[in-house]
Amino acid sequence: MFRNDAGRLVVSGFPDGDSARTDKGSEALVVDSPFEAERRREEEAAIKSVFPDYRSAEYASYLRIVDSANPMHRLWSDTPWLKYSLAHGCYWKKCSFCDTELEYVADFARSSIPALLAAAEKARAIHGLGGIHFVDEAMPMAALLEFAAANRRTSKPFSFWGNVRFDSSWTQGRCEFLSACGLTAVSGGIEIATERGLAMTDKGFDLPSLVETLVAMKRAGLLVHTYLIYGFPGQTEKDILESAEFCRQLFASGLVDSAFWHRFVLTRHSRMHREWKDGKRPELKPIDKPWTFANNDLSFEGYARFDRYDERLAASLAAWMDGRDLDVPLFPSPPDYVETLISQAEERLDSKAPNPDARLFWIAGAPIVEAGGPVEAPVKIRWAYRGELESLVLPAADAARVVALFNDEAFRFSGIPMSEFVKKTGLGGRKIKTLLSSGLVAT
Ligand code: SF4
């Protein structure tokens, strides 16, 4: 099924004589009817509230395959997950190679988080599975934060992971909050790790901001998998090797844990193909195939030029995921390029003021006031965060207010806006900054 040039939904591929065929030929059944709006409303309602219940799944029959020692790589196959989506479609829907003209990407609609959580609780009661794999095209941050906060409020939170875009919505505070709420890992496309490649694919981020996002994720302890593409029309050998070298440096610096090289496939429903049809990509020479069923993938002139990279890229990647050859450059670009970007990213992350509209949560241990000293003297409050003992000296009255707030369940589980936090604690910018690096998070 696809949208034709007139913007109508049609199905194709019915053989001669099939009752679905009309005099319109093989593009036979026009679905775009007066009922389309109704169908769309029903679909959105279903996306919001209907989830698989897994009642007849037999998880005990699944093989648990341990095919790699790489902890991120193992997530796919060595344990079963409950699979759900926070949304249908992709909120970005701009990558030039992606099926952005098909509904599964183009039609973005969010699920209902309470309904999703209720479905997951039911499935857990049947199967005892406490992990969710979100199979979204890319988990939207607002839905993810809502799920995470709701999950945190339950008596037995799920652990969860899923597909993401490495975009600027992944701030340091959100990464820490999501990690504290059960997020363990993310997988997302870098595709071509060069500035030219990111522009060609229209990923919507550049290399410095990509590294900043990865640093924020890694500081929060998340495992990271990434998808890579080679064989993009017009891609040069320099661009492929430069991209591979950037990835080697990402592995060497610990910013990614696993990755996969995809050979580029031109699809009929991508923006690239649409632009070619509109005469905007004369350099692209698609080669159509002679079948009509599921006719999505196309070849293009020059495809075979990339055959020689198949084994080489796969072999080097397998070595990096195993922790081997991490110090063997693939291309003569600056060997410390990623490390330089990491230093710059750390500086930016450490100096960034939180968004004044952010919601603040306390994700560290319950703080205590250190006893002793005269009543009016400053006191030290102490708490544990990520295995470290943290402390802050405050006037006694401020300390009492802060400890009361941080021990308040409503605040811990639902958070409060920044302005309310300032009003309730009376703390100034420097003190808040100290707390923001040790258990207070802005989402
Ligand atoms: S590749 Fe992923 S992020 Fe890009 S438009 Fe497609 S689904 Fe969205």
Residues whose N, C-alpha, C, O or C-beta is under 5 A from the ligand:
A	BS01	SF4	C90 W92 K93 K94 C95 C98 E137 A138 R165
